[in-house]
Amino acid sequence: MDTALTMDNGNDKSFQCNPCKRHEQKSEAKFWCEQCSEAFCEKCNSMHSWMKLLMTHDVVSIEDVGCKTDGLDLREVSEYCRMHPLKMVEVFCFQHKTPCCGLCAGIDHRKCDNVKQIEEIVHSSEMYTGNSLLGSLNDIKESTKTVLQAKEQEMANINVIAENTEEDATNFIHGIRSKLDICFEVFKKQLTVFRDEQNTRLNKRIRLLEQLIQSIEQWIKVIEVVQTSGSIIQLFVHVETVKQQIETSIKEIEHLCSSDTDIRVHFEKNETLQKLESVDQIGFFSMDEKEIEINQLSDVFKMCSKIGICVPKFEDISIEHSRTMHFPRSKLTCGVCIADKFILLGDATTNQKMLHLVDRTGLTISKTGITGDVKRLYFDEDINRIFISCYSKGLFYADLKGETISKIIKMSFNTDFVGALCRFDKHIYITVNNAIKKFIPSDSPKEMTKCFLTNTNSTELNGMTIWKEKVFYTTVDKEIKCASLDGREIFTHKSDKMRQPVSIAMLSADVLLILDRNCTLHALSSDGKKHSILLQKFQKVADPCDMWINIDDNTVYIAGESI
C-alpha cells in the first residue's frame, strides 16, 4: 500500500516523517522521495541516501509536494482522526456519517451496523475514480444554476409587478389635487416596503444558490488536485466533507424555498376617493399567493442522490426501534446527551433521587444523589455544565469533571418553577409559569430576564427548543406554539391527535418531534403546516416523560418507566 503524505496535527501544518511515525516518534519532514512515496526528516533522508539501492531515488523538498496550482494545499485535507489525532482514519461509519480510526471503530462504533474500510469503499465505488464524481458535481452545479435563474426571474417579476402596480396607481390619481398627492406618497412607501421585503426574501435565496455554485466550483478544483496528487484517504475524507457541506447547503435552501409562493399584485381603487376629506390612502395592493406546483429543487436533489446525498422530506421521516436500556429499580424522568460519549439520566425513584451518567450502551459510569424529583436536564458543552430543573421551585447546576458530576448547587437568583430549558446564542432559556425567561450561564449568574409571556405551566411537564431563532414550546392548552425570540407569534398548532405533549426536540431535517404522554410520537414540520404520527407505542416503555436527540446521528431517546 502506498504511503500517504501525512500532516502534523498542530497549527503549523508541517508534514510528519513517515519512518519516524512508524517507530512512534515525531519529527518534521523536510524531504519527499518520489519512488518510495515517503516523507523524510533530515536524519532519515541521510540514512535513505546512504543505501546503494536508494541513492538514485528522486528526492525533493517537502514544500514542492503539498502545494499545487490554484493555491490548493493537500495538507488542508486531514487524514487524521478527530478523536485520536495521532491515528489515521481507516473506516467510515455510515450510521454516524463520519470517518474514524480503528480505535474509534472498536470503541464508539462497535455496535453500529454499517462500518466499512475506506479503501474498500473507494475501490468498490466508481464515484471516486475517473470523472464520475466531477460530472455529478457539475450536474449539481447546473441544476443549482437553473434554480438560481428561476429565483432571479421571480425577483424580476416582482419588480415588474410592483412597477405596474405603481403605474396603475399613478394613472388613477392623475389630475387629482394636492390631497391625493399626499395619499399617493403613503401608498408608494407601502409598495416600496413590499418590494423591498420580496427582494430581501429572494436575495437571500439567490445568495445561497450563488454561494453553493461557487463552493462547488472550488470543490471541483480541490478534488481534481486530490485525485491527481493526493491519497485515496484524502480523496475520500474530502469528498465526504464536500457531501456534508452540500447536504447542509441544500437543506438550508430547501428550508427557505419550501414555502415560496407565486405572488401576484394588482392595484385596487378606493371607492371613497370622492370624499377627499376622509381619505388617508388612495388604495391598497392585494397579494394573491399560490404554491409553486413544481419543486424547483427536485433536479438538484436528484443530482445529489447520485453521490449519496439524500435530503429528507417531511413525508420521508420515519423512526424505528433501536434498543431498550433497562435500569432496574429506577424511575427515569428525563435525560440529555453529553458530547457523543455519555447520557445523563434523571431518576425519581421513591427511596433515592439520582442522576445516572451512562455510556451510549447504557453502562453506568457514575451516580450522583440529588434532592427532589428531576424534571429536565440541559448540558452546556461550552462551559461543561449541567442545568437541572425539578418539580420543586428552583433551578440547579453542576459541573461535569471528566466522568464525575460535581456538587449540585441551587441558583439563588431564580425563584420560579422551571420546566424545559435549552440554550441559544449566549443565553439559557427556561420555561416558567406563563413566561419564557433567559439568563447568561456565567460562573455566577445574577439575574433573569423575561423574554415574553406565554400560556405555560412549569409545575408540570412541558417542552421547549430553539431552532433558527424561533422558539417552539408546549402550552397548557395542549398546543405547539412557535414564536420569535421577542415573542411574536409565528404559528400555533393544535390537533385532536395530541392529547398531552410534554417534550419536543428538533431534528436536523427541520422536523419537530413531539412526545405525547399517551405513548405517541408526532412529527411536525418547522412551519407548522404538516403533521404526522411516527409511533403509537413505545417498546417496553410506559408513561414517557422526556425525549431528547443526539443531533450527530439523529438518535432519539425516550425516558419513562419500564414495562
PyMOL commands that set and color helices and strands:
alter all, ss='L'
color gray80, all
select helices_A, chain A and resi 18-22+42-50+63-66+69-71+74-76+102-107+118-124+126-128+132-173+178-229+232-257+276-278+298-305+314-316
alter helices_A, ss='H'
color red, helices_A
select strands_A, chain A and resi 31-33+38-40+59-61+91-93+98-100+115-117+261-269+283-291+332-338+342-347+354-359+364-369+374-380+385-390+395-401+404-405+409-410+421-424+427-432+435-439+449-453+464-467+470-474+480-484+489-493+501-506+511-516+520-525+531-535+541-550+555-562
alter strands_A, ss='S'
color yellow, strands_A
deselect
rebuild
show_as cartoon
